[in-house]
Amino acid sequence: MPLPLVHLFTDGACSGNPGPGGWAFILRHPASGKEIERSGGERTTTNNRMELMAVIEGLSALSKPSGVDLYSDSQYVLNGLNEWMESWKRRGWKTAGRQPVKNRDLWERLDELKTKHTLRFHWVRGHNEHPENERCDALAVAARDRAAGAGG
């Protein structure tokens, strides 16, 4: 029985690096037309962490194993998932230069989620009028702005 197919669109935003940040995703089930959007933020984070969190949260929203077409404007996320992660794991979460992998905690969460789903990767150029990428960007920026105002 084939896995259900979903489209996952993600984006992250940050003011300063580190600074307040936001993440967002759109998860779409093409067969039913069902779609959900979610976003969140952190007061002090980095853009790469927010890009990773968008994918983590999107994959975590799936209730069963799925075929996932992942659309992201982050080369860091897509290359990490598709190319670098297996090598990092073989080297004990070290880069080719023998440095610790940044954001290891999030990469490990993604590694666990990756085993539950079949992922296909699609890079989209950011800020290039891709409707779902633009929507995710707007949601992530709004979440960043909420996080920036929190606690202060």
PyMOL commands that set and color helices and strands:
alter all, ss='L'
color gray80, all
select helices_A, chain A and resi 47-60+75-90+104-114+131-149
alter helices_A, ss='H'
color red, helices_A
select strands_A, chain A and resi 5-14+19-29+34-45+67-72+118-123
alter strands_A, ss='S'
color yellow, strands_A
deselect
rebuild
show_as cartoon
